[in-house]
Amino acid sequence: MSKDLIIEQEYYLTGEEAMSERGAPQIQRIHGSYKDSAFILDRVYEGEYTDSDGETYYEGYQWMWDIAAEDENEEEIDVMEVVDLYEHDDYDRE
């Protein structure tokens, strides 16, 4: 049985591309569909810093629709409904 959340593609935007998109140092972009509604979801990282080990870290992030999934009434679905499924690996890959 197919799951409600389908992930088609994931990639990262960094540097100038991420800054021009969202004013952020890095963005994880996810293309998919939820209950047959296509979406693009961004995890926008904030507060970039480099630790003493030389690794880059972020103080936090927030989830935002780039293109929102919609319900059967064409109302925007709460972004956390999709994020919760994604974070619990409750999705199929296409």
N, C-alpha and C positions, 0 to 999 in steps of 0.2 A: 504494500500500500504506500502510495506517495505521501510525503509530508506537505504541510501547508507552506513551508518556507523552502525555497529553492535558491541556492547560491550559484550564480553563473560565472562570476569573475571577481577576484580580489587583487588589489595592487596598492602601492603607496605613491603618493605625490610628495615630493620634498623640494627644498630650496625655493627658488623663485616661483615655480609652478604652484606650490602649496601656499606661498605668501600671496600670490595674485588671486588664488581661488578663495581663500578664507582668512588671510592674514595670520597664518599659522606656520610653524616650522615643519610640520609633517601632517599628512592626512592619510588615513587608511580608507580606501574607497571600495565599496562592495556593490556589485550589480546583482540583482536577483529579482524574484517575484514572491509575493506573499498572497496566498489565496487568489492566484491568477492575476494579481495586479503588479505590474513591473515597477521597480524602484531603483534608486541609487542612494545608498546610505554612506555617510561620512563619519568616521571617528576622527575628530579634530583634536590634535594634541596641543597642549599649552605648556608654557614655562620650561623651555628647553634649557638644560644645563649639562656640563661635562663634569663627571666625577673624577676623583684623583686617579682612578684606574684608566682614564682616557675614554671611557664609554659615554655615549650621549644618552641622557635620560630625560623624562618629562615629568613635570609636577602633577599633571592630570590630563584629562581629555573629556570631551563631551560628544555625544552622538547627535547628529543632525541629518535631516533629509536633504539631499540635493534634489531628488525627485521623489516625492512621497508616494507610498503605497496608499491605495484608496479602497474603501469598502464597497459593498454593492450599491450604496446610495451616493457614491462618488465623494464621500467624506474622507478626509485625511485620517489614516490610522495612526494611533499613538506610536511614536518611534520606539518606545520601550517594549511594546508588544513584540516587535520583530527582534530587538536587541536581546531580550530575554531568551528567545528561542536560539538565536545565534550563539550567545555565550554558553548555553547548555548543550551545544552541538546537536540541537534538535532540528536538523535540516538535511536535505538531499543536495548533492552537487550535480550540476548539469554539465 
